[in-house]
Every structure is written in C-alpha cells, then in structure tokens.
Amino acid sequence: MDKNVEVKNKQVVASLDASVLRGVSDLQDDAALRESAAYFPIRELSLRTGVNSVTLRAWERRYGLLKPKRTGKGHRLYDQADVQRVENILRWIQQGVAVSKVRALLEQDATLESALPSSEWLDWQQALVKAAETFQQDKIEQMYQQIFSQYPANIAVRDWLLPSFERMGKGAALAFCESVVLPALMARVNQFKPQQKQPPRVLVTGSSSRILWCYMAAAILLDKGLSCRIVPSVSSSHDWTTLVGGVQAQSVLVFCDNEWVGKAPELLEQMQQWQRPVGVVGASFWLAAHDAKATMQGEVKVYSDALEGVADFVARITD
C-alpha cells in the first residue's frame, strides 16, 4: 500500500475515533447535567417563577437577560441562580420599568428606589388608543403579540390594556379594540400547554358583560401554571354549582355584576357549600357583601378591584 494512502487512512481513523470520543463525552456531559439536582429544564423554571416559557425565551433571545446552560442537543438547563435572576427581573418590571431597560439596571446593581417608570408604557398605550380609534386590527394584534410575549400577563394587563381602555372611554374605539384583543386572549388559553402533568384546574366564570375579564384573568392564571376552564355568560347562579362539580375545578373565580347584587347573601352561602377556594370580583357585589359583613366567609372572598382581586386569588390558591 502506498505510504501516503496508509498515512491518510490512519489520519481518518484517528479523526473518527476522536469524533466518537467527543460524542461519548457530550452524551456523558448531557447525562451528568440532566441527572444533577442542581439543574432543571425551562418548564421547571416557569413553575418556580410564574413566568411562562415563551416570555423566558424572549428575555434570553431579545435582551440577553438569561444565559442558560446548554446540553449537546441544545436543550436549556437552569439552576437556582436563574430563579433568583428572574425574580429580580420581575421586581423591576413590577415597578413599571420596561424589560428592555432591565439588563443595564441589573449590571449596575441599581436599587429599586433609583429607577423611574419607563415612558415606553405610555407610548404603547398611546399607540393602542390610536390603533383602536383608526380601527387598525393588524396593528393591535401586532402589539398584543409583542407585549404578551415579553411580559407576564398581569403586567401586560395592568400597564397596557387597562390604562388604554380607560383612555378610550366608552364607544366604538373601545368596542373595536376589545373585539380584537378577546380572540387573541382566547387563543392564548386554547394553546396553553401545562408545565406539569395534572395542573390544578380553576373555573373562571361570570356574566356576559365580563367575558373579557374572564379571559384576562385566565391569562394571568396560566402564567402561574394553573389550568383554566372559562365559562362566561352564565345566567343562573345554580348553573355555577353544576359547573363546579362538572368540570372538577379545585377553585373558582367568579365575576359578578349588578344583576347579582340583590342576591348577594344567598349566593355567598351557596358558594360556601362548594367547599373550595372561591374568589368573587365586582365592585357593586363587594358593597353588598360589605353591608352584609360577608366579604370573607370561609373559603369565599369578595373583591372590589378586579386586578387586585385576581392577584390575591392567585396567591391564595398557589401559596
């Protein structure tokens, strides 16, 4: 055999052997990472922090806020330091700081007191109002996708949707905007992929005038790893009792409007019989319950403000 050919063959064999060894090493490294109790996948990070996986990936890709370890196959792995970092990010955006500004603040070890709310939220509110007033469906959908992918749902609702709706007032612009946002929220619920095999199920229900709030609340609940069954437009309180048993919900969130005020005492008594955590949201209903000294009865709690009520309800059923 020609010596040059022989040398080349040996080089090829050596290269193959090295490649095989690297492959074995990568597999061993992957196995070591996966078996280590210190590391966990993105679904676990989502469960521990209440931030959905889509948002966590957006923070990594767009802003470099997270730097997970990678297995040989590219799977993300996180540790407790990442949990702490996500919690720090949440503290900033809870203060009204835009996510695009957070990395610099973290690197500077800035304090919460030193940060000013971002003007980006005002810009986004103005943009939504303008798009609604000019009936630009595509623009509204585009903003929805951008903001709800970058922020937890409670922040997007608190700092974008609700202030924008208030600025629109009642009229065609608000009606048009809600008609675009509602299907987007419905799609979010329908496309939900639970991070655990059997997540706790919440029944979200209410009267027909609160359908948008039912789905905004569901979006917030989904971020916390909960499964939601949304049944709006219930016309009889007895239907709620049937639904609670039928969908096997572990907890119930009910949006009550003025039509239920006159029945507040008996309705609250009925809800206590469900024997599970219940949150009831509605300003007028809260006043009626307050007058009857029944805003907190057993596992049933009544809230005046919708957003604060949903937040407290989530804390009750997840703590």
C-alpha positions, -999 to +999 in steps of 0.1 A: +000+000+000+012+035-008+027+051+023+008+083+017-025+064+014-017+045+046-009+077+065-041+093+052-061+062+063-046+064+098-055+101+100-091+093+090-093+066+116-079+088+143-103+116+133-132+092+136-120+079+169-117+114+182-152+122+169-167+092+186-149+100+219-162+136+217-197+122+211-194+099+240-181+128+261-210+150+251-235+123+259-219+119+293-219+156+299-256+158+289-264+129+312-245+145+341-263+178+337-297+162+334-291+139+364-278+168+386-304+180+411-289+215+406-302+218+370-337+217+356-355+225+323-373+256+313-407+242+323-394+239+359-381+275+358-415+286+346-432+268+375-409+282+401-411+318+389-446+321+374-432+334+341-443+314+311-417+297+288-424+319+258-415+350+279-384+334+294-372+326+259-379+362+247-359+376+276-330+354+266-331+359+228-340+396+227-324+411+257-298+386+270-313+386+304-308+349+309-279+327+299-289+290+304-265+261+301-270+240+270-268+203+265-251+189+234-285+188+218-292+225+226-317+220+254-318+248+280-309+240+316-312+264+346-303+265+382-313+283+414-293+314+403-315+317+373-346+316+396-332+345+416-324+364+384-359+360+371-373+372+404-350+402+402-363+409+367-398+407+379-392+432+407-380+458+381-409+453+357-434+453+386-421+489+392-431+499+356-396+495+341-396+483+305-379+449+301-355+465+275-340+486+304-336+458+330-303+443+319-284+476+324-300+481+358-291+445+369-255+450+357-253+483+377-267+467+408-292+496+409-317+499+437-355+499+431-357+534+446-334+548+419-354+536+389-380+556+372-410+541+354-404+537+317-421+560+293-425+531+269-457+521+286-472+555+278-460+551+242-476+517+239-509+530+255-510+559+230-503+535+202-531+512+212-556+540+216-546+554+181-549+520+165-583+514+181-596+549+170-584+542+134-597+506+135-563+490+127-568+454+136-534+442+124-516+469+144-535+459+176-527+422+170-490+430+164-487+450+196-506+423+215-481+396+204-451+418+212-462+428+246-477+395+258-446+376+247-422+400+266-442+404+298-461+383+322-498+387+316-505+406+348-480+433+338-494+435+303-529+438+316-520+463+344-497+486+324-510+483+289-546+471+284-564+486+314-549+521+311-555+521+274-591+510+278-597+538+303-583+564+279-606+552+252-637+557+273-669+541+262-676+540+225-667+525+191-629+525+197-631+505+229-656+481+214-634+476+184-603+471+205-619+446+228-632+427+197-596+422+186-580+415+220-606+390+231-599+364+203-561+368+210-567+360+247-589+331+237-562+317+215-537+321+244-559+299+266-566+273+239-529+269+231-519+266+267-495+237+273-493+228+310-459+227+326-470+198+348-490+166+341-521+175+361-521+212+369-548+225+393-579+235+375-597+268+380-632+275+368-634+311+356-670+323+351-692+353+352-719+373+335-719+382+298-706+417+304-674+404+320-662+380+293-631+400+286-621+400+322-627+362+324-600+358+297-576+384+311-578+366+344-573+332+327-541+346+310-528+356+344-537+322+360-520+303+331-487+321+338-488+306+373-491+270+359-528+267+365-553+251+341-584+272+334-619+263+322-636+295+311-674+295+311-687+331+308-722+343+302-738+322+330-774+334+336-783+314+367-764+310+399-775+274+402-756+268+369-724+277+387-729+249+412-735+224+384-703+237+366-681+234+397-689+197+400-690+191+363-656+205+354-640+192+387-624+225+394-602+228+425-610+266+428-635+291+413-631+327+402-665+344+396-671+379+381-703+393+394-721+423+381-750+444+392-776+417+385-763+396+413-763+423+440-798+417+453-789+380+458-755+385+474-762+369+509-778+337+495-752+335+466-723+337+491-739+310+512-743+288+481-706+293+472-695+283+507-711+249+500-687+243+471-660+237+498-631+251+478-614+285+474-637+310+457-629+345+445-658+368+437-650+400+418-673+430+414-674+465+429-712+466+434-712+430+447-684+438+471-705+467+485-735+444+490-713+418+507-696+445+528-730+458+540-738+422+550-704+418+567-697+389+544-667+399+523-648+369+537-667+338+546-648+306+550-630+300+517-651+326+498-636+360+495-651+390+477-630+417+459-639+452+447-610+458+423-606+432+395-569+432+391-561+432+428-587+405+433-572+382+407-537+388+422-549+379+457-569+349+444-538+336+427-518+340+458-544+321+479-545+291+456-508+288+449-492+295+483 
